[in-house]
């Protein structure tokens, strides 16, 4: 948290006199980069992370930190001794904060397979698990669930909500699609539970939507030791240019927006020692996901929620929401950063 700001600029960077951080904020930046460049996150929202650095004029520090963060970063200047003191406080097991998970199933008697999956998932992340019980609440189910989410502020809502039913269509029971569209929370749909998690598919869309999805992929791949496949949504090559297929090495080395974004994702995975395989497909966005899921044997599918895809004006309701219905494995739709550590 920033408490006071020295209004004078030094090297075009604001100098912050008094700064604060927390383990939740600090975990957005790998500890070895924080120590190497005397840097620490001090503020964050859905659009940007603010990083305090001892020397923001250092181009190597700027490049390494921005690459590791995935999401856009604002850099400010602060005293190195103050930053180092916060690093010592925040990057330590003593201040570890567990994940907070909220589980919700519409059935009065929870399906044993779903209950086992939820318990196993919570154990995998060493998370605090709470259950939402509608019978304990008075009022309309959707409002009660939203109130519970607001009160607990969980990192993730785990749901085994069935496909759209008459009760859901009448608004008498909340649906996952309603929650995705109206609630700012990451949701794990487990209609088709698969355990253990050995293969994860991470679908990338753009730098604004992907930041939280990449963070969830890092956390889950590290915890489960699962193999990670990364599928960037790329514009399909028109038939008349069929010979000009997308080339991954060329794309990673290019200076286009997609190339820079993929390099940031690669840096993030490398920083956290997560092994990932990148796949490119020359199909429509819908077919890219369908083909990869059908050909793979994934235990979990990860995708970020955004109100509009950057490709061909494809709306969230045209790809992401149908995915909840047809996917043969659990789907994690990320809208918020995982805050536990």
C-alpha positions as a Markdown table, in Angstrom:
| # | Residue | x | y | z |
|---|---|---|---|---|
| 1 | Unk | 0.0 | 0.0 | 0.0 |
| 2 | Unk | 1.3 | 3.5 | -0.9 |
| 3 | Unk | 0.9 | 6.0 | 1.9 |
| 4 | Unk | 2.8 | 9.1 | 0.7 |
| 5 | Unk | 4.3 | 10.1 | -2.6 |
| 6 | Unk | 7.1 | 12.4 | -3.3 |
| 7 | Unk | 5.7 | 14.5 | -6.1 |
| 8 | Unk | 9.1 | 15.2 | -7.7 |
| 9 | Unk | 10.1 | 12.9 | -10.5 |
| 10 | Unk | 13.5 | 11.2 | -10.8 |
| 11 | Unk | 14.3 | 9.7 | -14.2 |
| 12 | Unk | 10.6 | 9.9 | -15.1 |
| 13 | Unk | 9.7 | 7.5 | -12.3 |
| 14 | Unk | 7.7 | 8.6 | -9.2 |
| 15 | Unk | 9.6 | 8.2 | -6.0 |
| 16 | Unk | 7.5 | 6.6 | -3.2 |
| 17 | Unk | 8.6 | 7.6 | 0.3 |
| 18 | Unk | 6.6 | 5.1 | 2.3 |
| 19 | Unk | 5.6 | 1.7 | 0.9 |
| 20 | Unk | 4.1 | -1.5 | 2.2 |
| 21 | Unk | 3.3 | -4.9 | 0.8 |
| 22 | Unk | 2.0 | -8.3 | 1.8 |
| 23 | Unk | 2.7 | -12.0 | 1.1 |
| 24 | Unk | -0.3 | -12.0 | -1.2 |
| 25 | Unk | 1.0 | -9.1 | -3.2 |
| 26 | Unk | 4.6 | -10.2 | -3.1 |
| 27 | Unk | 3.8 | -13.7 | -4.6 |
| 28 | Unk | 3.0 | -12.0 | -8.0 |
| 29 | Unk | 6.8 | -11.6 | -8.4 |
| 30 | Unk | 9.2 | -14.6 | -8.0 |
| 31 | Unk | 11.4 | -14.2 | -5.0 |
| 32 | Unk | 14.7 | -14.5 | -6.9 |
| 33 | Unk | 13.7 | -11.6 | -9.1 |
| 34 | Unk | 12.6 | -9.5 | -6.1 |
| 35 | Unk | 16.0 | -10.1 | -4.5 |
| 36 | Unk | 18.1 | -9.7 | -7.6 |
| 37 | Unk | 16.6 | -6.3 | -8.6 |
| 38 | Unk | 15.4 | -5.1 | -5.1 |
| 39 | Unk | 11.8 | -5.0 | -6.3 |
| 40 | Unk | 8.5 | -5.8 | -4.7 |
| 41 | Unk | 4.8 | -5.5 | -5.7 |
| 42 | Unk | 3.0 | -2.8 | -3.6 |
| 43 | Unk | -0.4 | -2.6 | -5.2 |
| 44 | Unk | -2.6 | -4.5 | -7.7 |
| 45 | Unk | -5.9 | -4.5 | -9.4 |
| 46 | Unk | -7.5 | -6.4 | -12.3 |
| 47 | Unk | -5.6 | -4.2 | -14.9 |
| 48 | Unk | -2.2 | -3.5 | -13.4 |
| 49 | Unk | 0.5 | -4.4 | -10.8 |
| 50 | Unk | 2.5 | -1.6 | -9.2 |
| 51 | Unk | 6.1 | -2.5 | -8.5 |
| 52 | Unk | 8.5 | -0.6 | -6.3 |
| 53 | Unk | 12.2 | -0.8 | -7.5 |
| 54 | Unk | 15.4 | 0.5 | -6.2 |
| 55 | Unk | 16.5 | 1.3 | -9.7 |
| 56 | Unk | 13.7 | 1.4 | -12.2 |
| 57 | Unk | 16.0 | 3.0 | -14.7 |
| 58 | Unk | 17.8 | -0.4 | -15.1 |
| 59 | Unk | 16.6 | -1.8 | -18.5 |
| 60 | Unk | 17.4 | -5.4 | -17.5 |
| 61 | Unk | 15.3 | -5.0 | -14.3 |
| 62 | Unk | 12.4 | -3.5 | -16.2 |
| 63 | Unk | 12.4 | -6.3 | -18.8 |
| 64 | Unk | 12.8 | -9.1 | -16.4 |
| 65 | Unk | 10.0 | -7.9 | -14.1 |
| 66 | Unk | 7.5 | -7.0 | -16.8 |
| 67 | Unk | 8.1 | -10.4 | -18.4 |
| 68 | Unk | 7.6 | -12.2 | -15.2 |
| 69 | Unk | 4.4 | -10.4 | -14.3 |
| 70 | Unk | 2.4 | -11.2 | -17.5 |
| 71 | Unk | -0.1 | -8.4 | -16.7 |
| 72 | Unk | 0.8 | -4.7 | -17.3 |
| 73 | Unk | 3.1 | -3.1 | -14.6 |
| 74 | Unk | 3.6 | 0.4 | -13.3 |
| 75 | Unk | 7.1 | 0.9 | -11.9 |
| 76 | Unk | 7.9 | 3.4 | -9.2 |
| 77 | Unk | 11.1 | 4.1 | -7.3 |
| 78 | Unk | 11.7 | 3.4 | -3.6 |
| 79 | Unk | 14.6 | 3.1 | -1.2 |
| 80 | Unk | 16.4 | -0.2 | -1.5 |
| 81 | Unk | 16.7 | -0.8 | 2.2 |
| 82 | Unk | 13.0 | -0.4 | 2.6 |
| 83 | Unk | 12.3 | -2.8 | -0.3 |
| 84 | Unk | 14.8 | -5.4 | 1.1 |
| 85 | Unk | 13.1 | -5.2 | 4.5 |
| 86 | Unk | 9.7 | -5.9 | 2.9 |
| 87 | Unk | 11.2 | -8.8 | 0.9 |
| 88 | Unk | 12.5 | -10.4 | 4.1 |
| 89 | Unk | 9.1 | -10.0 | 5.6 |
| 90 | Unk | 6.9 | -11.2 | 2.7 |
| 91 | Unk | 9.0 | -14.0 | 1.1 |
| 92 | Unk | 9.0 | -16.4 | 4.0 |
| 93 | Unk | 7.0 | -19.5 | 4.9 |
| 94 | Unk | 6.1 | -17.8 | 8.2 |
| 95 | Unk | 3.8 | -15.5 | 6.4 |
| 96 | Unk | 2.3 | -18.1 | 4.1 |
| 97 | Unk | -1.4 | -17.4 | 3.4 |
| 98 | Unk | -3.5 | -20.5 | 2.4 |
| 99 | Unk | -5.8 | -20.5 | -0.6 |
| 100 | Unk | -9.5 | -20.0 | 0.2 |
| 101 | Unk | -11.9 | -22.2 | -1.7 |
| 102 | Unk | -15.7 | -22.1 | -1.6 |
| 103 | Unk | -17.5 | -25.2 | -2.8 |
| 104 | Unk | -21.1 | -25.2 | -4.0 |
| 105 | Unk | -23.2 | -28.1 | -5.2 |
| 106 | Unk | -27.0 | -27.7 | -5.8 |
| 107 | Unk | -27.7 | -31.1 | -4.5 |
| 108 | Unk | -28.8 | -31.5 | -0.9 |
| 109 | Unk | -26.8 | -34.7 | -0.8 |
| 110 | Unk | -23.4 | -34.1 | -2.5 |
| 111 | Unk | -22.3 | -36.7 | -5.1 |
| 112 | Unk | -19.5 | -38.7 | -3.5 |
| 113 | Unk | -17.4 | -38.4 | -6.6 |
| 114 | Unk | -17.7 | -34.6 | -6.6 |
| 115 | Unk | -17.1 | -34.4 | -2.9 |
| 116 | Unk | -13.9 | -36.5 | -3.2 |
| 117 | Unk | -12.7 | -34.3 | -6.0 |
| 118 | Unk | -13.3 | -31.1 | -4.1 |
| 119 | Unk | -11.5 | -32.5 | -1.0 |
| 120 | Unk | -8.6 | -33.7 | -3.1 |
| 121 | Unk | -8.3 | -30.3 | -4.9 |
| 122 | Unk | -8.3 | -28.5 | -1.6 |
| 123 | Unk | -5.6 | -30.8 | -0.2 |
| 124 | Unk | -3.5 | -30.4 | -3.4 |
| 125 | Unk | -3.3 | -26.6 | -2.8 |
| 126 | Unk | -3.3 | -26.9 | 1.0 |
| 127 | Unk | -6.3 | -24.7 | 1.0 |
| 128 | Unk | -9.0 | -23.6 | 3.4 |
| 129 | Unk | -12.2 | -25.1 | 2.2 |
| 130 | Unk | -15.7 | -23.8 | 3.0 |
| 131 | Unk | -19.1 | -25.2 | 1.7 |
| 132 | Unk | -22.0 | -23.1 | 0.7 |
| 133 | Unk | -25.2 | -24.6 | 2.1 |
| 134 | Unk | -28.4 | -22.9 | 0.7 |
| 135 | Unk | -30.6 | -24.4 | 3.4 |
| 136 | Unk | -28.7 | -22.3 | 6.0 |
| 137 | Unk | -29.5 | -19.1 | 4.2 |
| 138 | Unk | -32.7 | -17.2 | 3.7 |
| 139 | Unk | -33.5 | -15.6 | 0.3 |
| 140 | Unk | -33.0 | -16.3 | -3.4 |
| 141 | Unk | -30.2 | -18.8 | -4.1 |
| 142 | Unk | -28.1 | -16.6 | -6.4 |
| 143 | Unk | -28.2 | -13.6 | -4.1 |
| 144 | Unk | -27.2 | -15.8 | -1.1 |
| 145 | Unk | -24.3 | -17.3 | -3.0 |
| 146 | Unk | -23.1 | -13.9 | -4.1 |
| 147 | Unk | -23.3 | -12.7 | -0.5 |
| 148 | Unk | -21.3 | -15.7 | 0.6 |
| 149 | Unk | -18.7 | -15.0 | -2.0 |
| 150 | Unk | -18.5 | -11.3 | -1.0 |
| 151 | Unk | -18.2 | -12.3 | 2.7 |
| 152 | Unk | -15.5 | -15.0 | 2.3 |
| 153 | Unk | -13.6 | -13.4 | -0.6 |
| 154 | Unk | -12.4 | -16.9 | -1.8 |
| 155 | Unk | -9.7 | -17.4 | -4.5 |
| 156 | Unk | -11.9 | -19.9 | -6.2 |
| 157 | Unk | -15.5 | -21.1 | -6.4 |
| 158 | Unk | -15.8 | -24.9 | -7.1 |
| 159 | Unk | -19.1 | -25.9 | -8.5 |
| 160 | Unk | -20.7 | -29.1 | -9.7 |
| 161 | Unk | -23.8 | -27.3 | -11.1 |
| 162 | Unk | -25.6 | -29.4 | -13.7 |
| 163 | Unk | -26.4 | -28.1 | -17.2 |
| 164 | Unk | -29.1 | -25.4 | -17.5 |
| 165 | Unk | -32.3 | -26.7 | -15.9 |
| 166 | Unk | -35.8 | -25.3 | -15.6 |
| 167 | Unk | -35.1 | -23.9 | -12.1 |
| 168 | Unk | -32.0 | -22.2 | -13.4 |
| 169 | Unk | -33.7 | -20.7 | -16.5 |
| 170 | Unk | -36.4 | -19.3 | -14.1 |
| 171 | Unk | -33.7 | -17.7 | -11.9 |
| 172 | Unk | -34.6 | -20.0 | -9.0 |
| 173 | Unk | -31.2 | -21.6 | -9.0 |
| 174 | Unk | -27.8 | -19.9 | -9.9 |
| 175 | Unk | -26.0 | -21.3 | -12.9 |
| 176 | Unk | -22.3 | -21.3 | -13.5 |
| 177 | Unk | -22.9 | -19.3 | -16.7 |
| 178 | Unk | -24.7 | -16.6 | -14.6 |
| 179 | Unk | -21.8 | -16.5 | -12.1 |
| 180 | Unk | -19.2 | -16.2 | -14.9 |
| 181 | Unk | -21.0 | -13.3 | -16.5 |
| 182 | Unk | -22.0 | -11.5 | -13.3 |
| 183 | Unk | -19.4 | -12.3 | -10.6 |
| 184 | Unk | -15.8 | -11.3 | -10.5 |
| 185 | Unk | -14.5 | -14.7 | -9.2 |
| 186 | Unk | -12.6 | -17.6 | -10.7 |
| 187 | Unk | -14.8 | -20.7 | -11.1 |
| 188 | Unk | -13.9 | -24.4 | -11.3 |
| 189 | Unk | -16.7 | -26.5 | -12.9 |
| 190 | Unk | -16.4 | -30.2 | -12.1 |
| 191 | Unk | -19.3 | -31.7 | -13.9 |
| 192 | Unk | -16.8 | -34.3 | -15.3 |
| 193 | Unk | -14.3 | -34.8 | -12.4 |
| 194 | Unk | -10.9 | -36.3 | -13.3 |
| 195 | Unk | -8.4 | -37.1 | -10.6 |
| 196 | Unk | -5.4 | -36.9 | -10.3 |
| 197 | Unk | -4.4 | -33.9 | -12.4 |
| 198 | Unk | -1.7 | -35.1 | -14.7 |
| 199 | Unk | -2.4 | -33.1 | -17.9 |
| 200 | Unk | -3.4 | -29.4 | -17.9 |
| 201 | Unk | -4.5 | -27.4 | -21.0 |
| 202 | Unk | -4.0 | -23.6 | -20.7 |
| 203 | Unk | -5.8 | -21.6 | -23.4 |
| 204 | Unk | -4.4 | -18.2 | -24.1 |
| 205 | Unk | -6.3 | -15.3 | -25.5 |
| 206 | Unk | -4.6 | -11.9 | -24.9 |
| 207 | Unk | -2.5 | -10.2 | -22.2 |
| 208 | Unk | -5.4 | -8.6 | -20.4 |
| 209 | Unk | -7.4 | -11.8 | -20.0 |
| 210 | Unk | -4.6 | -14.4 | -19.6 |
| 211 | Unk | -2.7 | -13.0 | -16.5 |
| 212 | Unk | -4.8 | -14.8 | -13.9 |
| 213 | Unk | -5.1 | -17.9 | -16.0 |
| 214 | Unk | -1.3 | -18.2 | -16.2 |
| 215 | Unk | -1.1 | -17.7 | -12.4 |
| 216 | Unk | -3.5 | -20.5 | -11.8 |
| 217 | Unk | -1.6 | -22.7 | -14.3 |
| 218 | Unk | 1.6 | -22.1 | -12.5 |
| 219 | Unk | 0.1 | -22.9 | -9.1 |
| 220 | Unk | -1.6 | -26.0 | -10.1 |
| 221 | Unk | 1.2 | -27.4 | -12.3 |
| 222 | Unk | 3.7 | -26.9 | -9.5 |
| 223 | Unk | 1.4 | -28.5 | -6.9 |
| 224 | Unk | 0.4 | -31.5 | -9.0 |
| 225 | Unk | 3.6 | -31.9 | -11.1 |
| 226 | Unk | 1.3 | -32.1 | -14.1 |
| 227 | Unk | 2.3 | -31.6 | -17.7 |
| 228 | Unk | 1.2 | -28.3 | -19.1 |
| 229 | Unk | 0.1 | -27.7 | -22.7 |
| 230 | Unk | -0.3 | -24.0 | -23.8 |
| 231 | Unk | -2.7 | -23.3 | -26.6 |
| 232 | Unk | -2.6 | -19.7 | -27.9 |
| 233 | Unk | -5.7 | -18.5 | -29.8 |
| 234 | Unk | -4.2 | -17.3 | -33.1 |
| 235 | Unk | -6.0 | -16.0 | -36.2 |
| 236 | Unk | -6.4 | -18.9 | -38.7 |
| 237 | Unk | -4.4 | -18.7 | -41.9 |
| 238 | Unk | -6.7 | -18.0 | -44.9 |
| 239 | Unk | -7.0 | -21.0 | -47.3 |
| 240 | Unk | -5.3 | -19.0 | -50.1 |
| 241 | Unk | -2.2 | -18.6 | -47.9 |
| 242 | Unk | -2.2 | -22.3 | -46.7 |
| 243 | Unk | 1.6 | -22.5 | -47.4 |
| 244 | Unk | 2.2 | -19.7 | -44.8 |
| 245 | Unk | 1.6 | -21.7 | -41.7 |
| 246 | Unk | 2.2 | -20.2 | -38.3 |
| 247 | Unk | 5.7 | -21.0 | -37.0 |
| 248 | Unk | 6.2 | -21.1 | -33.2 |
| 249 | Unk | 9.9 | -20.1 | -33.1 |
| 250 | Unk | 9.3 | -17.3 | -35.5 |
| 251 | Unk | 6.3 | -16.1 | -33.5 |
| 252 | Unk | 8.2 | -16.2 | -30.2 |
| 253 | Unk | 11.1 | -14.1 | -31.7 |
| 254 | Unk | 8.8 | -11.6 | -33.4 |
| 255 | Unk | 8.0 | -8.1 | -32.0 |
| 256 | Unk | 4.3 | -8.3 | -32.7 |
| 257 | Unk | 1.9 | -8.1 | -29.8 |
| 258 | Unk | 1.2 | -11.8 | -29.7 |
| 259 | Unk | 4.9 | -12.6 | -29.9 |
| 260 | Unk | 5.7 | -10.4 | -26.9 |
| 261 | Unk | 2.8 | -11.9 | -25.0 |
| 262 | Unk | 4.0 | -15.4 | -25.6 |
| 263 | Unk | 7.5 | -14.5 | -24.5 |
| 264 | Unk | 6.0 | -13.1 | -21.2 |
| 265 | Unk | 4.2 | -16.4 | -20.6 |
| 266 | Unk | 7.4 | -18.4 | -21.4 |
| 267 | Unk | 9.4 | -16.2 | -18.9 |
| 268 | Unk | 6.7 | -16.7 | -16.2 |
| 269 | Unk | 6.8 | -20.5 | -16.6 |
| 270 | Unk | 10.6 | -20.6 | -16.6 |
| 271 | Unk | 10.8 | -18.4 | -13.5 |
| 272 | Unk | 8.6 | -20.9 | -11.6 |
| 273 | Unk | 10.2 | -23.9 | -13.2 |
| 274 | Unk | 7.1 | -25.1 | -14.9 |
| 275 | Unk | 7.5 | -27.3 | -18.0 |
| 276 | Unk | 5.1 | -26.3 | -20.8 |
| 277 | Unk | 4.5 | -27.4 | -24.4 |
| 278 | Unk | 3.2 | -24.8 | -26.8 |
| 279 | Unk | 0.8 | -25.8 | -29.6 |
| 280 | Unk | -0.3 | -23.8 | -32.6 |
| 281 | Unk | -3.4 | -24.6 | -34.6 |
| 282 | Unk | -4.6 | -23.0 | -37.9 |
| 283 | Unk | -8.3 | -23.2 | -37.3 |
| 284 | Unk | -11.1 | -21.0 | -36.1 |
| 285 | Unk | -10.9 | -20.2 | -32.3 |
| 286 | Unk | -13.7 | -22.6 | -31.6 |
| 287 | Unk | -12.1 | -25.4 | -33.5 |
| 288 | Unk | -8.7 | -24.8 | -32.0 |
| 289 | Unk | -10.0 | -25.6 | -28.5 |
| 290 | Unk | -12.2 | -28.5 | -29.7 |
| 291 | Unk | -9.4 | -30.1 | -31.6 |
| 292 | Unk | -6.9 | -29.9 | -28.8 |
| 293 | Unk | -9.3 | -31.1 | -26.2 |
| 294 | Unk | -10.4 | -34.0 | -28.4 |
| 295 | Unk | -6.9 | -35.1 | -29.3 |
| 296 | Unk | -5.5 | -34.6 | -25.8 |
| 297 | Unk | -6.2 | -36.4 | -22.6 |
| 298 | Unk | -6.5 | -33.4 | -20.3 |
| 299 | Unk | -7.6 | -33.6 | -16.6 |
| 300 | Unk | -8.1 | -29.8 | -16.4 |
| 301 | Unk | -8.8 | -27.0 | -18.8 |
| 302 | Unk | -7.8 | -23.5 | -17.9 |
| 303 | Unk | -9.1 | -20.3 | -19.6 |
| 304 | Unk | -9.4 | -16.7 | -18.7 |
| 305 | Unk | -12.8 | -14.9 | -18.8 |
| 306 | Unk | -13.0 | -11.8 | -20.9 |
| 307 | Unk | -16.1 | -10.1 | -22.3 |
| 308 | Unk | -14.8 | -10.2 | -25.8 |
| 309 | Unk | -12.1 | -12.2 | -27.6 |
| 310 | Unk | -9.6 | -10.3 | -29.7 |
| 311 | Unk | -10.2 | -12.6 | -32.7 |
| 312 | Unk | -13.0 | -12.0 | -35.2 |
| 313 | Unk | -15.2 | -10.4 | -32.6 |
| 314 | Unk | -16.0 | -13.8 | -31.0 |
| 315 | Unk | -18.0 | -13.2 | -27.8 |
| 316 | Unk | -17.4 | -14.9 | -24.5 |
| 317 | Unk | -20.8 | -16.6 | -24.8 |
| 318 | Unk | -19.8 | -18.2 | -28.1 |
| 319 | Unk | -16.8 | -20.1 | -26.9 |
| 320 | Unk | -16.2 | -20.0 | -23.2 |
| 321 | Unk | -19.7 | -20.6 | -21.9 |
| 322 | Unk | -20.4 | -23.6 | -24.3 |
| 323 | Unk | -17.1 | -25.0 | -23.1 |
| 324 | Unk | -18.7 | -25.5 | -19.6 |
| 325 | Unk | -21.2 | -27.8 | -21.3 |
| 326 | Unk | -19.2 | -30.0 | -23.6 |
| 327 | Unk | -15.8 | -30.2 | -22.0 |
| 328 | Unk | -14.9 | -33.8 | -20.9 |
| 329 | Unk | -12.9 | -32.6 | -17.9 |
| 330 | Unk | -13.1 | -29.9 | -15.2 |
| 331 | Unk | -12.9 | -26.3 | -16.5 |
| 332 | Unk | -11.3 | -23.5 | -14.5 |
| 333 | Unk | -12.4 | -20.1 | -15.7 |
| 334 | Unk | -10.1 | -17.5 | -14.1 |
| 335 | Unk | -11.2 | -14.0 | -13.4 |
| 336 | Unk | -9.1 | -13.3 | -10.3 |
| 337 | Unk | -5.5 | -14.0 | -9.3 |
| 338 | Unk | -4.9 | -17.0 | -6.9 |
| 339 | Unk | -3.9 | -15.2 | -3.7 |
| 340 | Unk | -2.8 | -18.1 | -1.6 |
| 341 | Unk | 0.8 | -19.2 | -1.5 |
